[in-house]
Amino acid sequence: MDVALLQGGLSWANNPGVVDLRSLADTTTVSGGEVRLEKRVRNVSQGTGFGTLGEGRPGEVLEYCVAYRNLGTAPVSQFVLTDPVPFFTDPLPSVPDYGGKAIRWSHGSATLYLTASQGDDAGEVSGGVVRVEVGNVGPGEAGEVCYRVQIR
């Protein structure tokens, strides 16, 4: 189980002493295997690099990427990666860099672009959650799921 605390703060340019904070716990659970997850974020609008902390203003676009790797000696089957969309953002259903799709999924040397719609491919964005049906992840195999959001 991997638990990360996400926090968003809204500060006012004309009143810097007032900050409206919101937070939530992002929990990801892997059953029956040894998969390590690493989540990173960058501000696309400002052109920042990836890190563990992302900052932005309303209207700006953030990109979240969740990397996974099977650390075990046995394959992990039926692996589904889910990630809650931060509550202070709206997911982008179409990203030009993703071929007009909502999700970029890399596994090994292959990269796929997935829609936000349920049932038409291995990915979806529904109910505030990004979900990708990765399937089998062999020992040592790795991949990454990325999506973009706009800050409210």
TORKOL-4160 file (C-alpha; in steps of 0.2 Angstrom, whole numbers, padded with zeros to 4 digits, m for minus):
152
<pt num="1" X="0000" Y="0000" Z="0000"/>
<pt num="2" X="0006" Y="0017" Z="m0005"/>
<pt num="3" X="m0001" Y="0033" Z="0004"/>
<pt num="4" X="0003" Y="0050" Z="m0001"/>
<pt num="5" X="m0004" Y="0066" Z="0006"/>
<pt num="6" X="m0010" Y="0079" Z="m0007"/>
<pt num="7" X="m0012" Y="0097" Z="m0002"/>
<pt num="8" X="m0018" Y="0112" Z="m0012"/>
<pt num="9" X="m0017" Y="0130" Z="m0006"/>
<pt num="10" X="m0026" Y="0145" Z="m0014"/>
<pt num="11" X="m0018" Y="0161" Z="m0010"/>
<pt num="12" X="m0024" Y="0179" Z="m0014"/>
<pt num="13" X="m0012" Y="0191" Z="m0023"/>
<pt num="14" X="m0020" Y="0206" Z="m0014"/>
<pt num="15" X="m0021" Y="0197" Z="0003"/>
<pt num="16" X="m0006" Y="0186" Z="0005"/>
<pt num="17" X="m0010" Y="0182" Z="0023"/>
<pt num="18" X="m0025" Y="0172" Z="0018"/>
<pt num="19" X="m0022" Y="0155" Z="0012"/>
<pt num="20" X="m0036" Y="0142" Z="0009"/>
<pt num="21" X="m0029" Y="0124" Z="0011"/>
<pt num="22" X="m0037" Y="0108" Z="0006"/>
<pt num="23" X="m0029" Y="0091" Z="0007"/>
<pt num="24" X="m0033" Y="0072" Z="0005"/>
<pt num="25" X="m0024" Y="0055" Z="0006"/>
<pt num="26" X="m0020" Y="0047" Z="m0010"/>
<pt num="27" X="m0020" Y="0028" Z="m0007"/>
<pt num="28" X="m0015" Y="0015" Z="m0019"/>
<pt num="29" X="m0015" Y="m0004" Z="m0015"/>
<pt num="30" X="m0007" Y="m0018" Z="m0024"/>
<pt num="31" X="m0012" Y="m0036" Z="m0020"/>
<pt num="32" X="m0002" Y="m0051" Z="m0023"/>
<pt num="33" X="0014" Y="m0044" Z="m0029"/>
<pt num="34" X="0028" Y="m0032" Z="m0027"/>
<pt num="35" X="0025" Y="m0016" Z="m0037"/>
<pt num="36" X="0033" Y="0000" Z="m0033"/>
<pt num="37" X="0024" Y="0016" Z="m0037"/>
<pt num="38" X="0031" Y="0034" Z="m0039"/>
<pt num="39" X="0020" Y="0049" Z="m0042"/>
<pt num="40" X="0027" Y="0065" Z="m0050"/>
<pt num="41" X="0020" Y="0082" Z="m0055"/>
<pt num="42" X="0025" Y="0096" Z="m0066"/>
<pt num="43" X="0017" Y="0113" Z="m0071"/>
<pt num="44" X="0015" Y="0112" Z="m0090"/>
<pt num="45" X="0009" Y="0130" Z="m0091"/>
<pt num="46" X="0025" Y="0137" Z="m0082"/>
<pt num="47" X="0036" Y="0124" Z="m0090"/>
<pt num="48" X="0043" Y="0117" Z="m0074"/>
<pt num="49" X="0052" Y="0100" Z="m0072"/>
<pt num="50" X="0044" Y="0085" Z="m0063"/>
<pt num="51" X="0045" Y="0084" Z="m0045"/>
<pt num="52" X="0035" Y="0078" Z="m0029"/>
<pt num="53" X="0028" Y="0095" Z="m0027"/>
<pt num="54" X="0018" Y="0105" Z="m0040"/>
<pt num="55" X="0012" Y="0123" Z="m0038"/>
<pt num="56" X="0001" Y="0133" Z="m0050"/>
<pt num="57" X="m0013" Y="0146" Z="m0052"/>
<pt num="58" X="m0031" Y="0144" Z="m0057"/>
<pt num="59" X="m0032" Y="0140" Z="m0076"/>
<pt num="60" X="m0014" Y="0133" Z="m0076"/>
<pt num="61" X="m0011" Y="0115" Z="m0082"/>
<pt num="62" X="m0002" Y="0101" Z="m0071"/>
<pt num="63" X="0004" Y="0084" Z="m0078"/>
<pt num="64" X="0004" Y="0070" Z="m0066"/>
<pt num="65" X="0014" Y="0054" Z="m0070"/>
<pt num="66" X="0013" Y="0038" Z="m0059"/>
<pt num="67" X="0027" Y="0026" Z="m0063"/>
<pt num="68" X="0026" Y="0007" Z="m0059"/>
<pt num="69" X="0039" Y="m0007" Z="m0058"/>
<pt num="70" X="0037" Y="m0025" Z="m0053"/>
<pt num="71" X="0051" Y="m0028" Z="m0040"/>
<pt num="72" X="0046" Y="m0046" Z="m0037"/>
<pt num="73" X="0052" Y="m0062" Z="m0045"/>
<pt num="74" X="0035" Y="m0067" Z="m0051"/>
<pt num="75" X="0023" Y="m0058" Z="m0063"/>
<pt num="76" X="0009" Y="m0048" Z="m0057"/>
<pt num="77" X="m0007" Y="m0052" Z="m0066"/>
<pt num="78" X="m0023" Y="m0041" Z="m0068"/>
<pt num="79" X="m0014" Y="m0026" Z="m0062"/>
<pt num="80" X="m0025" Y="m0010" Z="m0063"/>
<pt num="81" X="m0017" Y="0007" Z="m0059"/>
<pt num="82" X="m0029" Y="0019" Z="m0052"/>
<pt num="83" X="m0026" Y="0037" Z="m0047"/>
<pt num="84" X="m0038" Y="0050" Z="m0039"/>
<pt num="85" X="m0038" Y="0066" Z="m0049"/>
<pt num="86" X="m0034" Y="0080" Z="m0037"/>
<pt num="87" X="m0050" Y="0088" Z="m0030"/>
<pt num="88" X="m0045" Y="0106" Z="m0035"/>
<pt num="89" X="m0043" Y="0102" Z="m0053"/>
<pt num="90" X="m0052" Y="0096" Z="m0068"/>
<pt num="91" X="m0045" Y="0082" Z="m0079"/>
<pt num="92" X="m0042" Y="0086" Z="m0097"/>
<pt num="93" X="m0051" Y="0075" Z="m0109"/>
<pt num="94" X="m0040" Y="0079" Z="m0124"/>
<pt num="95" X="m0022" Y="0083" Z="m0123"/>
<pt num="96" X="m0013" Y="0088" Z="m0140"/>
<pt num="97" X="0004" Y="0080" Z="m0134"/>
<pt num="98" X="m0006" Y="0064" Z="m0131"/>
<pt num="99" X="m0013" Y="0063" Z="m0149"/>
<pt num="100" X="m0029" Y="0071" Z="m0143"/>
<pt num="101" X="m0032" Y="0058" Z="m0130"/>
<pt num="102" X="m0033" Y="0060" Z="m0111"/>
<pt num="103" X="m0020" Y="0047" Z="m0105"/>
<pt num="104" X="m0002" Y="0043" Z="m0110"/>
<pt num="105" X="0003" Y="0025" Z="m0105"/>
<pt num="106" X="0020" Y="0018" Z="m0108"/>
<pt num="107" X="0025" Y="0000" Z="m0104"/>
<pt num="108" X="0042" Y="m0006" Z="m0109"/>
<pt num="109" X="0046" Y="0002" Z="m0126"/>
<pt num="110" X="0027" Y="0004" Z="m0131"/>
<pt num="111" X="0017" Y="0020" Z="m0128"/>
<pt num="112" X="m0001" Y="0020" Z="m0130"/>
<pt num="113" X="m0013" Y="0035" Z="m0129"/>
<pt num="114" X="m0030" Y="0031" Z="m0121"/>
<pt num="115" X="m0047" Y="0040" Z="m0120"/>
<pt num="116" X="m0056" Y="0046" Z="m0105"/>
<pt num="117" X="m0071" Y="0036" Z="m0110"/>
<pt num="118" X="m0076" Y="0020" Z="m0102"/>
<pt num="119" X="m0075" Y="0003" Z="m0112"/>
<pt num="120" X="m0067" Y="0009" Z="m0128"/>
<pt num="121" X="m0049" Y="0005" Z="m0123"/>
<pt num="122" X="m0038" Y="0001" Z="m0107"/>
<pt num="123" X="m0040" Y="0018" Z="m0099"/>
<pt num="124" X="m0054" Y="0029" Z="m0092"/>
<pt num="125" X="m0057" Y="0044" Z="m0082"/>
<pt num="126" X="m0073" Y="0043" Z="m0072"/>
<pt num="127" X="m0079" Y="0048" Z="m0055"/>
<pt num="128" X="m0063" Y="0058" Z="m0051"/>
<pt num="129" X="m0052" Y="0043" Z="m0054"/>
<pt num="130" X="m0039" Y="0039" Z="m0068"/>
<pt num="131" X="m0039" Y="0020" Z="m0071"/>
<pt num="132" X="m0028" Y="0010" Z="m0083"/>
<pt num="133" X="m0030" Y="m0009" Z="m0085"/>
<pt num="134" X="m0011" Y="m0013" Z="m0086"/>
<pt num="135" X="m0014" Y="m0032" Z="m0086"/>
<pt num="136" X="0002" Y="m0043" Z="m0083"/>
<pt num="137" X="0018" Y="m0035" Z="m0077"/>
<pt num="138" X="0033" Y="m0047" Z="m0077"/>
<pt num="139" X="0047" Y="m0047" Z="m0065"/>
<pt num="140" X="0058" Y="m0031" Z="m0068"/>
<pt num="141" X="0045" Y="m0023" Z="m0080"/>
<pt num="142" X="0040" Y="m0005" Z="m0078"/>
<pt num="143" X="0028" Y="0008" Z="m0085"/>
<pt num="144" X="0021" Y="0025" Z="m0083"/>
<pt num="145" X="0003" Y="0032" Z="m0083"/>
<pt num="146" X="0002" Y="0051" Z="m0086"/>
<pt num="147" X="m0013" Y="0063" Z="m0087"/>
<pt num="148" X="m0016" Y="0082" Z="m0087"/>
<pt num="149" X="m0027" Y="0093" Z="m0076"/>
<pt num="150" X="m0032" Y="0111" Z="m0076"/>
<pt num="151" X="m0032" Y="0120" Z="m0059"/>
<pt num="152" X="m0049" Y="0127" Z="m0054"/>
